[in-house]
Amino acid sequence: MEPANKKIKLEDKDNNAIDEYKNIRSLFFRLNTIYTFLICRKHVIPTFKTLTEPISAALKRPVTELDLAKIAVLMPRGCVFRYIDENQIHTETKVFDWNNGGYQQKENDIFQLKEVADQFSDSKSTQVLIFEFIDGNMKRSWTSGDPNSQVKLPTYSTEEMKKMISKREDFFRINLDAFIDKALKEGFDPYKHLTALAEKVLPKEKSYEDPIEQMMKIKAEQNNENVLDEETGLTRPSIDNMIKKLMKLDWYTDQIKEHYTIPERSAAYGELDFELSPNIYSILEHERFYSHQAHAINAIHAGQNVIITTSTSSGKSLIYQLSAIDILLKDPEATCMYIFPTKALAQDQKRAFEDLISKIPELREMRVDTYDGDTEQHERSVIRKNARVIFTNPDMIHASILPNHTNWRHFLYNLKIVVVDELHVYRGLFGSNVALVMRRLLRLSKCFYENKSIRFISCSATLREPIQHMKNMFGIEDVKLVHEDGSPRGTKHLVVWNPPVLSQHERKRENFIRESAKNLVELILRNIRTIAFCFVRRVCELLMKEVRNILSDMGREDLLVDVMSYRGGYSASDRRKIEREMFHGNLKAVISTNALELGIDIGGLDAVLMCGFPLSMANFHQQSGRAGRRNQDSLTLVVASDSPVDQHYVAHPDILLHGDDPESYQDLVLDFDNLLVLEGHVQCAAFELPIDIERDKVFFKEEHLIKICQERLQYNKEGYHANNRFLPWPPKEVSLRGVEEDKYAVIDITNGRNIVIEEIEASRTSFTLYDGGIFIHQGYPYLVKEFDTDERYALVQRVDVDWVTNQRDFTDVDPQLIEMVRSLDDSDVPVYYGKIRTTIIVFGFFKIDKYKRIIDAVETNNQPIVFYSKGLWIDIPAKALEICEAKQLNAPGAIHAAQHAIMGLFPRFIVSGVDEIQTECKAPEKEFAERQTKRIRPARLIFYDSKGGEYGSGLSTKAFEHVDDILEATLERIDECTCEDGCPDCVAATYCKERSMVLSKPGAQVLLRCILGKDDSMYIDKIKDGPEPNLPDIKVQTIAPVREHVKFSKELKIIDSRNVDTN
């Protein structure tokens, strides 16, 4: 074998070759020397310009990018030649001015927005071309341009530098000679071949094109109007083989904790007991109906109200589409109303309906319209007069159709079918509001327009008591349930994936977002069409970012436009573009929040990936059901985080199999006893048609109706009318969804683009928009250049950095005014109700690299966000804290666990959704800190209405009324739960903003027993001693007994619930 360092003899080459050889050696010598000197002594950034200016002077010729690209080809693992973002190097410096009140920011003027491109036109380029040797000690990370940074590079001696230069010179010469030898053997001219390879690796600046526009442009160039599988010729492995492939990957370390196979199911068919209009059969893809479709269509034809609860993707929508078309064909005056909870779902179903009627000549010209908040004013009158079918939402019925019902006379008089899809969405406070709207619609139709033929059709795959829920929703008695599923189903695979535990940590696991991204990329590469669900928007964007990074690292930039994220907040036009691409099957993967959980048709899907467990079992089964729409095998891959909730499902995965068991779903009870809510709708109903108590008691609870009418309404001979306080337009005073938040526009100023890419709710801005922070959109990082809270906009610029920002914030929830106080049956601990203030402060942010390391800490000077509501609270008795201390139990974890457990019992006593009553959660960053914090919180349990503004929604009032029963039931549930340290059945909560990381189940048992006045001698020895195994070693104190005084209201109400013996 020839020695590796054999020199190429120059006499073996022609003169041109000799010159080339000398030139490239000379170039490298100077590059190597100057680079080493600059890095070791000057500590400067090796930009192309910095390096090449002295080399060009020495060589007496310009050094080009192609020259350095040749070096990169010859040393593929020894150097980096690429563009990096200046924001990867520099941080923006804010000056603290004592005279002007702190950190200074230039003042902004919204009226200068049109010149925003000019404002940033003279700013430095956001990309810099660098050349960097990464062959040993010289590798460095560009994280800070601060000369005062504590991170300093070592200073090398002259001898050490000479040694580095010599080693690198030898390595380069060996590579160069080996390259020439190989090229000659393969018949290439070495230097032409080197030039050709160098041209391919020439660095290019990233274009920073808008991701949606980039997707649309490339898809248009591809003229991609195809669908997957047999029509495209694309093949994919079976799901079983795909799982085996995942298990053979080099990064697989037994993450699959369970793999269930749910066998396929054959179709069951049924017959209609009447004749559909003949034209309908010509538009059907199949001549036969599944059994549930036939049963439901028969019931609708018979005039019944119908609820269909078969599985997701079982063809439920075809039932009401065909029923409506049959009625429209047989009755030329008939009208139909479709009600959907989201605009996207309404658009999707309207498209499907129009596709069907376009094939029927008699209905081809029929007017079908969307009637929602986006409908132009001049179009609304045309729709009212001419539309036979409208697609709308509860808000428009409440605020526009019912109060204007005389303008809808023809439509309501002939209304035959009202379709309300996804009925499970209507729950809690929002559901109760919608139910009262539906009752108002039924009241007007029957009592004013004498329409006796109106019927309601609803669908949902995840209802616990479907018949009762539909009766409550519409105020009807006759309901037909169709639940036996006749649709076929391919084999379904359920895989539970648990990221491996970090080697240096007992509880923390590999990042579940990274694990999800690696799995998703593998599915994309093998043409397995996938939807990835994330439980919050930030996780959605971080997963998108991670997928883009992995594909780029693999050199598969061609796949970047085949995966998109979809969630609330995106502009309406961007959402429509993404929906269109999904519908036509042009995307291989979509990353979404639960915005796509509902039945939007996004084409055939092979797999569902859940990045963390969803909020509820109903959410899980809704999401899981999105895959397998073509009766082929399908996959549900659940990637768990390290939160207690996720780890509970990993430990008990069989719970996830009970999709056909209604008992596994939350009971969606509606509340018609909340007088605050009910009065608003009675006022609206009285405005629409004067109230007649005897007639209208079937629509509203009689005892409450009498009370409201007599105390709150105005009476004349026609009946009860709306109070002047609600005039001139009662619906304006009644919000179905709580107080609407202000929106902030996020404006992309990259390359002078100046377009709105998102709208962010005010409550989210503190956590997503702050000067110098990274805002993630479609997985790409944008630097927040300017955030104007007065004019409600943020300017962002696309950057290419591998760090993100996490806000440093805290939220304080504090009582301000006691309006009611009550005793408990067997305890002296008071329970308070009154005005609550919530304060959110973002005081800075961390820059965090892709390895989750903090690389910088930045202070901000944001104004606090403060809002008021109503709520209840209980101050923790000092005795309870003393017992926790004696038993070495974590008191903050005890408070947090008790609050979760109490909130978990609310639905049994009051009708509330998971986000309608909230609490102050304990953050692990604070509770597990190494240094003592100055922010000590009062030891109390506190709950407040998240909807309804400063007056509250009435939910916490009802919790206050039932507090005895709620506390007793909570303690019973915790005691009966067999888990060790807390689970979703007792003290852990899927909706916890801090991921239920700070929990003490035994501590919660102590607190609740002390509050309820239990004899400590009866329980203290039965409760486990601490420290809790699910918590780290706690070194700080973060709570203290309540000492501050809360003011009493002048109208203070005292309620003594104890039975006082007067004998």
WOHU-V548821 format. One line per field, one symbol per residue. ss: DSSP state (H for helix, E for strand, L for the rest). phi: phi as a letter, one per 40 degrees, with the letter a starting at -180 (. if undefined). A space follows every 50 residues. Layout:
ss->???
phi->???
This chain:
ss->LLLLLLLLLHHHLLHHHHHHHHHHHHHHHHHHHHHHHHHHHHLLLLEHHH HHHHHHHHHLLLLLHHHHHHHHHHLLLLEEEEEEEHHHLLLLLLLEEHHH LEELLLLLLHHHHHHHHHHHHLLLLLEEEEEEELLLLLLLLLLLLLLLLL LLLLLLLHHHHHHHHHHHHHHHHHHHHHHHHHHHHLLLLHHHHHHHHHHH LLLLLLLLLLHHHHHHHHHHHHLLLLLLHHHLLLLLLLHHHHHHHHHLLL LLLLLEEEEEEELLELLLEELLLLLLLHHHHLLLLLLLEEHHHHHHHHHH HLLLEEEELLLLLLLHHHHHHHHHHHHHHHLLLLEEEEELLLHHHHHHHH HHHHHHHLLLHHHLLLLEEELLLLLLHHHHHHHHHHLLEEEELHHHHHHH HLLLHHHHHHHHHLEEEEEELLHHHLLHHHHHHHHHHHHHHHHHHHHHLL LLLLEEEEELLLLLLHHHHHHHHHLLLLEEEELLLLLLELLEEEEEEELL ELLLLLLLELLHHHHHHHHHHHHHHLLLLEEEEELLHHHHHHHHHHHHHH HHHLLLHHHHHHEEEELLLELHHHHHHHHHHHHLLLLLEEEELHHHLLLL LLLLLLEEEEELLLLLHHHHHHHHLLLLLLLLLEEEEEEELLLHHHHHHH HLHHHHHLLLLHHHLLLLLLLLLLHHHHHHHHHHHHHHLLELHHHHLLLL LHHHHHHHHHHHLEEELLEEELLHHHLLLHHHHLLLLLLLLLEEEEEELH HHLLEEEEEEEHHHHHHHLLLLLEEEELLEEEEEEEEELLLLEEEEEELL LLLEEEEEEEEEEEEEEEEEEEEELLEEEEEEEEEEEEEEEEEEEEEELL LLLEEEEEELLLLLEEEEEEEEEEELLHHHHHHHHHLLLLHHHHHHHHHH HHHHHHHHHLLLLLLLEEELLLLHHHHLLLLLLLLLEELEEEEEELLLHH HLLLHHHHHHHLHHHHHHHHHHHHHHLLLLLLLLLLLLLLLLLLLLLLLL HHHHHHHHHHHLLLLHHHLLLLLLLLLLLLLLLLLLLLEELLLLLLEEEE EEEEELLLLLLLL
phi->.ccccdccccccbccccccdccccccccdcccccdcccccbcfbcccdcc ccdccccccfacccccdcccccccbcbbabbacbcdccbcbccbccbccb ghccbccbbcccdcccccdbccccdcbbcbbacbbicccbbcbabccccc cbcccbccccccccccdcccccccccccccdcccccgccdcccccccccc bdcbcccfcdccccccccccccfcbcbcgccbgcbbcccccccccccccc ccbgcccabbbbccbccbbbbcbaccddcccccccbcbbcdccccccccc ccgccbbbbccdgcgcccccccccccccccbcccbbbbbbcbcccccccc cccccccccbdcbccccbbcbacccccccccccdcbcbbbbabdcccccb cccbcccbdccccbcbbbbbcfccccagccccccdccccccccccccbcf ccccbbbbbacbbcbcccccdccbgbbcbbcbbccbccaccbbbbbbbdc cccbacbcbddccccccccccccccbgccbbbbbcacccdcccccccccc ccccgbccccccbbcaachccdccccccdcccccgcbcabbacccbcccc cbgcbcabbbcgcccaccddcccdcccgcbgccabbbbcccccdcccccc cbccdcccccbdcccccccbbbbcccccddccccccccadcbdccccccb ddcccccccccbbbbacchcbccdccccaddccbccbgccccbbcbbcbd fgcfbcbabbcdccccbbbadgcbbbbfgbcbcccabbcccgabcbbcbb bbbbbbcbaabbbbcbacbabbccdbacccbbbicbbbbbbbbiaccbcc cgccbabbcbbccccbababababcccddccccdcccfcccdcccccccd cccccddcbbcaccbcbbacccccdccbccbccccbcccacabaccbggc cgbgcccccccbddccccccccccccccccbhaccbbcbccccbgfcbbb ccccccdcccccgcccccbcccccccccccbcccbbbbbadcbccbcccc bdbbbbccccccc
